[in-house]
Amino acid sequence: MFAVPALPALPVPAARTATVESWTRFTGRLRLSGPGGDVVGVQVERCAAGRLRDAYPAGARDLEVRIDGGCPDGDARAVLLRSLVDAVGAADPHCRRVVHAVEEGDHDGLAAAVRAGFRHVVDVDLGQQQQLSLLVAEPDWVTATDMDLEHVPGS
């Protein structure tokens, strides 16, 4: 077993104000208010300590973002997801994966996540009739590859 680092404080996405509803070592719940009066619930959780810990080989710093109540549709959802990925990158530069789960068959949620820079990686079954598609957004340093296959990194 590996040590799971504490959840960092996230900077508030642009043009929104945040109210912290709860914050523990591995999970947090925010209420984000926009300039138009819209209110969106956001939950963040370390994957290795949360509901996804057994769903895939979660890294210690992987972080799941969920949009709860007041979930915006379409482009607004994509913008919110992108701003959350940027906030995670600023708060935890060593985070390898930001994970967003959509319910099986939620084509609009899947499309919004893809527009926000996420890519589909796996479908999982969490039990209790909950099937999810997991999407990830990864920083460039994770996805960059050295095409010199004759070179061993670090040698």
C-alpha positions, 0 to 999 in steps of 0.5 A: 500500500502507498501513502495517499497525499492530502487533498490540496486547496483548489484555487477558485475557477475564474468568474466564480466564488466558492463556498467550502461545504466540507473538506477532509484529508481525501475529499472536498465539496465546494459550492461554486457561484457564477456571475449569473447567479448559477450555483454548481456543486463540485466534489473532488476526491483522491481516487486511491482513497475514494470510490474509484480505488478498486475500479482501476490502478489508481495513482496516489495523486489521481484526483476525481472531479464530480459535478453534483447539483446544478450541473450545467449542460453542454459548453458550460459544463465543458468550461467548468471541467476545464477550469477544474483541471486547471485548478488541480494542475495549479494546486497539485503539479504532481497530479498525474490524472484528473478523472471524471466519471460519467454514467453509462449512456450519458452522451452529453456528459461524455461529449462535454468532458471530451471538449474539456480535454478529457479522453475516455479510458475505461468503463467500470462497474462499481456495483449497486447497478452503477456503471461509469465511463472513466475519462482522464485529463493528463498533463503534458509531462505524463503523455509526452513520449521520447520517440528515440526508442534506442535511448533509455531515460536516465542513462 
